[in-house]
Structures are given as C-alpha cells and as structure tokens.
C-alpha cells in the first residue's frame, strides 16, 4: 500500500505565484524533521509499504502537488495539534484532501487526538483517529484498510463506522523503546532543516533524535502530566547506535528533542562519553532540560562532546509562581544553571510564562527583571495557556471556567483565569521582550560571542525577534 503522511505548517495562508492558488501555506520555519512521522514511516516500510512525507514546515503548500500526491496514494495520514493556528491549517488541508479524493482513507494522529479524538474526526472529516503512540498501530490499521482485519480489534483507535463513532480501548505506552526501529530520515532528505524566524541557526546537515519519551515531572501547565506521557528512557547503547548511524550518513548537527533530556543523567553521560571517544565533530543542541539537572561534571562532558546550545524551562522569576506550577525548582537553581551553561560556552535559551491566576503586575516585573539579569542568549515570553488534559485545565473545567470541548484557552481575566485581561498580559509579554532584547548588556554579550565564535547567527536571531514583536 502507498501511504502519504502530512505534517501541517503553523504558518498563515499566503499566495504562492507559482501555485495558482489563493489558499497556500507559508512555511514558518523548517526547524526540525517530524520525528513522529519518521518513526511511523519506518514501521510501515518494514512491513512492505511505500511511504511519502510532505512537511509543510519545510515547503510551501502547492495545491497541484498535493493533489498529485493524494491521487498516487492509497491512504493519507496527518499529524494534528491543538494550537489554533496549527489546527486550522490541518482542517484546511483535510478539506483539500476530501475535495481531491472523497473516499481515500484519512488517518489522524498527534497530541490533539489524545484528548479530542471524536471532535478531530468530525472537524477533519477523517476515518480513523489514533490515540497514543502509533508505531505498533500503523501496521494493523493498514491491514484493516486492506480488509485483512477489523478496526475493532486494534487498540488505541477511534473511528467512523457508518453513522457512528466507535472507540477502542487505549493501548499502553511502549515501554521498551529499544525495540522501535530508527526513524526513516531518508523520507525527508529533500528538505533542509535548522531554520527559525527565517534564520539558519543550526549549521550543516541537521536532524533530531530522542533518547527518551515523556517526563518524570508533573508541571501543572504541561500536557506531559497526562497519564499518556509516562516517562521511558532508551538504553544509552541504543541511542549511541543511532548517533553512529547519523554520523555515517553525514549529519553533523543533532538536536536532542527529548521532553527532558537530562532526566536520565547516567544515560546522558554515557552518550556524551561515546561522542567524545569517537571524536565526532558534532554540533549538539539540548532542546529541553531542567535547571535542577545542572551539574558541572556532566556539563563539562556535554561541552567536550560538542553541545552548543541548551534550553531551559524557567517559567518565572517568582518562587510562589514556580511552586504553583509544581516546577519543583528554585529561582536560585535557575540562576546557577544559566551561569554554569555560560561558563561552558553554551548558548543559553529560556522560556518564561506570564499570567498565572494570582500573578500581579509586581510578579510580572519580577520575572522581567530576573530574565534580564540572567546571561541568556535568547528568551521567550508567553501568556499562560490552559492546555487540554493538564492539571490547570482540569481544575478550570471543574470550576466551570473552561468548557471540556476547549483544547487551548489563554489566561484572561474575562474567563476568571487571571487578574488581568488578555491585552494587559500581552502588553507585559511585549514589555518583557523589549526589556530583554534592548538591554545593552545583552548585545555586548552577543557581540562578544559572535567575535569569539565567528558566528553572527544569534545576533541575527535577536534582531528578528525584535522585528517580530515591534
């Protein structure tokens, strides 16, 4: 069977003169490949099926090209997310699919399916929705499409059967991640990754990998607090084998895209030791980790292995807000982790959130001052989101402030979710960007980094961030 997998863009519609279509997606940034689809693609290929992937973060939407791809396929799969822009785009793509091929099987997967499978089916006029991990589900689903088994026998599915929606029992998380074949990265060889805000920030041939799934922590704003996101770690040997394969295929920039890479410090240390021993010339990015994982011995090995960037979820400069989010970190730990990362020569990124239910303007100002005081190279400031399935969302639903059908709700006084309305919180987010990026000490640090590393990438990125916000 020929399978077409689609990864939607987060970009808005625009007109591509070459596409002759007024509904065209503008790729926001070809940052990293869609690992989830690459894992599923590998499983499908090993079972004898042909797979094509279209990544709309890496190419513009071209109606004629999509139509050709659909007409040459036997079934279509698509990843969908709950964020409004991403959900809108996937719905629009689904409309096109139904326009071109009304009867082709349409299979949905991704985070949105875990919490709103029935709504996802209806919104996308889809046939099958997969909850949970799809590696061991894609084969049985294709068998069902070929008439070899019944959909009712496949755990994790919600599917349309005539005029009713049927729901099967959930499948448990895959506990032995070492048994999953490596992602089929050849399916996206046609794309170049490593971009954000139009800037190529990762040099060379870029890819990503994960050494674990889920997170052992339970932050109240995070969907990883869901029971579907149980923490599991691959063995260091299995991850090392994949790294060896990547290097042999010419990849020289690797982003560890774990939800919490240093959750298993022993494995992380073994991985870094191997890279150092093999003398691989790699640029390594650690995309998500916690400040309480910062240890000099481990960070030194990360530095020697080629770690170039590390990203922290700091969230706030107020201890009471961190405690409310169940972060189980301290403001001082955040300061020490960023300081240590800079001692190692890492580019340091951090995320901050404004708009907890009890946060005052004094809280906002504290976070802004705290972020400005840290030697960070990049910072994001966002309004708190109540995401489906998180403890914050569940409590707000219980209190009648959020409808159970709402997947993403922004912090707002009008909803009883904050002390200030949306515009006021957004004003402080903008103020935070202004204060952080117009700080003379920030530009002095970045100029020094650019001169010492002969790399102006992060100066370009900082300027683009300012242009985006102002």
N, C-alpha and C positions, 0 to 999 in steps of 0.2 A: 504494500500500500504506500502511496505517496502522501506524506504529511507536510503541511505548511504550518509553521509556528510563527506567530507575530508578537513582537514586543512593541507596545504603543509608545508614542512620544509624549512628553509633558509640554511640548511647545504649542503655541497657538496656531490657528489656521492662517495661512498666507497664500498668496498667488505665486506659483512657480510658472514663469512664462513658458517653459518647455513642456509643462504638463497639460496645458489647456484645460485647467480645472480650477474653479474658484474655491474649492474646499481642499486645501493642501496643508499638510503639517510642516511647520518649520522645526527641524531638529534642534532641541535646546542645547544639547552638548553630548557628543559621543564620549562619555566618561569611561565606563567600563562595560565589558560584554555582559549580556543577560545570562548569568551562570545557571539559573534555574532551567531555562530552556535548553541550555547546552547539556546539562545532565540528562534531561529527558530525551533530548535528541540522540545522545549516545546509547541510551537504553533501547530506543526504537531502532536504531541502526543495527545493534547487535541482534535484534530479533528479525532482521532481514528487510526492514522497511527503508524507504528513501525519505530523506528529510531536507527541507529548505527552511531557512530562518530569514525573516525580514525584521530588522531592528530599526524602528523609526526614531530612535535617538541618534542614529548614525547616518540616516539617509532621509531625504525629503519624501513626503507622500506623493506618489505618482499613480494616478488612478488607472492608467492603461497598464502599468507594470503590475499593479496588484491584481487587476482583472486577469492578466495572463497567468500569474502565479496560481490564482484560485482555480482557473479552468484546467490547469495541468495537475491539480491535486485531488486526492480522494477525500480528505478531511482537513479541517483547519483548527488549530489550537491557538489560544491567545491568553497572555498574562494580563490580569486586570488588578488595579489598585483602587483604594478608597478615596484618595485625594481628588477633589473636584475636577481639576484640570485633566488629570490622567484618566479618570472615569469617563469624563465627557468625550475624550479622544477615543477610548476603546469602544464606546457606544457608537460613535460616528463610523468607526471602521467596521463594526458589526453590521451597521446599516448598509454599507457598501457591499459587504460580503453577501448579505441576503439579496441585494439588488442584482449582483452578478450571478449568484448561484443559490437560489432559494432553498434547494434541498440538500446542499452539501452539509455534512455533519460539522457542527461548531462546538468545540470543547473549550471550556474556560478553566483557568487555574489562577493561582496567585492569592495574595492576602485577603482581597475583598471577598473571595469565595468562602473563606473560613468563617465569616461572620454573617454574610448576606447571600447565601447560595441561591435561594429561591428568587430574590429580587434581581440578582445578577442574571439568572436565566431569562427572566421577563424583560429586563432592560436591554439585553443583548440579543434577544430572540434566539437564544442558544439551545442546544440539545442536552448537553452534559456539563455539569459543574463538578470540579474535583476539589474536595476539601483535604488539606494536609499535603504531605509530600507526594510528588507524582511519579517518582522513578519506578516504583513497583506497580503502579496503576496503569501507566500508558499501554503496556503490552496487553493486559486483559481488556482494556477499552477497545483497542484495535481489533482484538479477537471478536468482541461483541459486534462491532461495526461490520465485520466480515461474516457475521451470522454463526460464529462458532460457539458462542456462549451468550448467556442472558445478562443484561446490565444489573439485574437484581442480585447477582452473585458477587459483585465487585464492591468491596468496602470503600468508603470514602466518597461515594458518588451521590449527587443529587441530580436527577434527570427528568426530562419531559417525556411522558408516555401518554400519547393521545392528548386528552384534555386535562390531565392531572400531573402533578409533580410528585415524584417518588424520592424518598430519602433513605439511603442505606446507612448502616452503622459506620461510625468512624473507624478508620484503620489506625492502629497505634503508631507513634513516631518510629522511624527507622533507627534502631539502637546501635547496630554495628555499621557505622558509616564506611568502614574499610571495604565493605563488600560492594559498594557502589562504584561502578566504573568511572574513570575520569571524564570530565566534560568534553564534548565533541567540539573543540575550539576551531577546527577546520571549517565549521559551518559559518563562521563569521570572519574568515580570513580576508574577505572582500572589504572589510571595514578597518578604519584606523581609530584607535581609542586613545584616551588620555587627555581629552579636552574638557574644559569647564569655562563658562562665560566667554566662549569663543577663543580661549587661550589654551595652547598645548602645554599643559602643566606637567605631564609625565612624558619623559623623553623616550625615544626608541620604540621598540615593539612592545606594546602594553597588553597585559592581561590581569586577571584577578584569580584568586583561589580562596577557599575557606578551609580552615583546619578544624572547625567545629560548627555546630548549629545550635541556635538558641543562646540563652544566657542564664547563669545560675542566680542572678539578682532579679529583684521584683520591683522595679521603679513603677510608681503608680500611674505614670503617663504613658507607659510603653506597652505596645502590643505583645512584646516578648514575655509579659507577665501572664499571658494566656497559657492554659494547660497544653495547647497545641505546640508550644515553643519550648519543650523540655530540653535542657542543655545536654548535648552529647559531643564528645571530642573524638576526632580521628586519632589513630596512633601516629606518633612522630614519624615512624618508618614509612607509613602510607603517604603522609604529606611530603616527606623527603623524596619519595619515588616520583611524585607528581612534579615537584620542583626540578628534579633531574630531567624529566621529560620536557618541561617547558624550556629549560636552558638548551637542550639539544635541538629544539625546534626554533631557536633564535630569539626567544623572549628575553629581554634584558631589563624590563620594568614590571614588577609584580606588586599588586596591591592585595594585602590580606584583608578580605572583606568580611571576616567573622563579625558577628554581633558584639563579641567581647574577646578579642584575640588573646589577651593575657590571662584569661580565666584559667587556663591550664599552663602555668608557668613552666613546669617541668618539660612539657612538650615543646613550648616555645623556645626554651633554651637549647633543647636537642636539635631543633630545626636550625637555629642560628649557628650552632656549633658545626653542623654539616656544611652550611653555606661557606663558613669561614675556612673549613678544612679543604673544601673543593676549590677555594679561591675563585668562586663565581663573581664576575663583575656585574652585580645586580643593583638596581635602584629599587628599594623596597619601601612601600607605604603601609603603615598600620592605620586602618581607617576608623576603627572603633575600639577604644580601650578606656579603662577607668583610672582615675588618678591614684587610687589606693593600691594599684599594681606596680607603681613606680619603685624600682629597686636599682641601685647603682650597678651592681654586678650584672644584672640582666640587661640593663640599658647599654652597658659597655659592649656586651656581646652583640646587641642589636646594631649598635654603631659600627662595629667591626664587620658585621655581615653586609652592611650597605643600606641600613634603614636611613631614609632621607626625610620622611615626614611621619608624624604621629598626631592622631586626632583624639581629643578628649570630649566627653560629655560632662561639662562642668555645671551648666544649667543656671546657677545663681551665685551671687556673692553674699547671700544671707543664709545663715545656718538654719533658721527656722523654716525657710522655704525648702532647703535641701532635705530636712527631716520630713516635711510634709510629702515630698516626692519619694520618700523611702530610699533615697540615694545611698545612705549608709557611708557617706564620705563627709569630710570636714572641709571648710574653706581653706584651712592651713594645708591640708593634704593637696588640694588643687594648686596652691601656690608653689609648694615644694616640687610637685610633679612637672609643672611647666618649667620651673627653674632648672631642674635636672635635665629635662629634654633639651634645653638650650645649651647647657654645658656639654652635652653630647654632640651638639651641632645639628640637631634635628630642626626641621621646620615644624612649628607647633600650631595646631589648629584647635579651636574650641567652639562648642555650641552653648548658647545661653537662651533661656526661656523667660519671658515676661508675662505676667497675667494670672498667677495663682489666685485662688478665690479671696485670700485675705491680704494680698500684696498691696501695699500703699505706694505712693509716689516716693517715699523715703526708701522703700525696698528697691524700687526701680533705680534710683540714684545710686544706691549702694552697689548694685550689680554693674552699673555702668562704670563707676569708679574702680571697682575691683577688676573688671576686664581691662580697663585702660592701664591699670598698674602692673598687669602681667606682661612678660616679654613675648606675647603671642605674635605670630606672623599673619594669622587670619582668624577672624571671628564672625560667627553668625548670630544674629539676634532675632528671635521669632516669638510671635504670640503663642501662648499655650493652646494646644489642640487637644480636645477630648476625642480620642480615637476609640472606635468600637472595640469592645472586649477588654479594655483597660480598667483597672480598679477605679480610676477617676470617672470614666464614662459610666460604669455600672452604678456608682453611687449617685451620679447626676440623674440617671434613668430612674433609680429608686425614689429620688426626691421629686420626680416629675419635671425636671428642668430640661431633659433631653428625651425625645421620642425614641423608642427602641429601633425605629427604622432609620435613624440618622447615623451615618457612618463616621462623619467628621464634623465636629462643632467647635467653633473658635471661642475662646474665652471672651466673655462680653457681659457687661452689667445688665443689659436688657434681658439676658437669659438667666440672670441670677448666678452667673458663674464667675464674676469678678467684681471688684469695687468700681471699675471704670468701664466706659463703653468702648467699643472696638476702635473708634478713631483715636481715643486718648491713649490706648495701649500701643497702637501702631505709631502714634506720634513719639512715644518713648523708644520704641524699637528704632525708628529713624534717628532719634537723638543719640541712641547708643552707637549706631553706625558712624554718625558724624563725629562724635567724641572720640571713638576708637581710631578711625582712619585719618582724621585730621590732627591727630596727636603728633607733634614734631618728633618726639622720641620714637614713635613707630616708624616714621620714614627714615630716621637716622639708622635704626636697626636694619631696615630692609636695604638701604643703600650699602651699608657695611657688608651685609650678606651677599648682595649682588656683586660687589667688588671682589670679595674673598673667594666666592664660588664661580665667578664669571657667569652669572646666571641672573637675568633680569625678570624671570618668569613671574615671581611673586610681587614685584613692583607693578608689572602689567596687570596682574590679577587684582591687586589692591585698587588700582585706578578704575578698572572695570566695575568693581564692586561699588565704588563711589558714583560712577556714571549711572549704574543701575538704580541706586537709591535716590539720586538727586537729579 
